[in-house]
């Protein structure tokens, strides 16, 4: 179980760093956020193997508080 949590923690940090590097205009629309979250979920499938929540929903939960909508 700790290994799964560690994978998710590493994936979360990686995804948020990638998010912060995006141009501001791509971080300000729901479409841009949604597109990024779907791509990130696919690229980080292994980090969410045992997660109860859908990886897309989990990533959206991480990104929405950082979005300036």
N, C-alpha and C positions, 0 to 999 in steps of 0.2 A: 504493500500500500504506500509506504513512503516513497518508493521509486516512482509511482504514478504521480504523486503530488509534486515531486521534483520535476518530472517531465512537463507537467502543466505549468509550474512556476517558470521554468526556463522558456517555454513556449510563450507564456504571457508577456514576459519581459521582451522577448524577440519581436513579438507582434506589435507591442506598444512602441518600441523603437522604430520599427518600419513605418508605423502610422505617423509618428512625429516627423519623419523625413519627407512625407508626402507634401506636395504643394498645398497651400492653405485652401485653395478653391475646391480641392478634392476632399477635404476634411469638413466642409461646411454644408454638404447636401446629404440627405438620407440615402440617395441613390449611390453616391460615392462611398459612404460608410458601409452600406449593404454589400456593394460589390467587393470592397476590400475585405470585409468579414468572410464572405463566401470563399474568396481566394485563399485567405489565411487558414480557414478551416480545412480546406482541401490539402494545403501544403503541410499542415501540421496534424494530420490524421492520427499519427501514432501517439501523440501526446494526450489524446482524448479517448483512448480505447475503452476505458472503464468508467467514463463519465456518464452520469445519469442524464444530464442536460445535453441538448443538442449542441455540438461545438459552435455552430453559427450563433446560437442564442447566447452562449457563454461569451464569445468574442464581442458580440454587440453590447453586452453588459459591461465589458471592459472599456469599449470605445465611446459609447454615448456620453458618459460624464466628461469626456475630454473633447467632445465635439462642440463647436460654437454655432449652434443652430439658431 
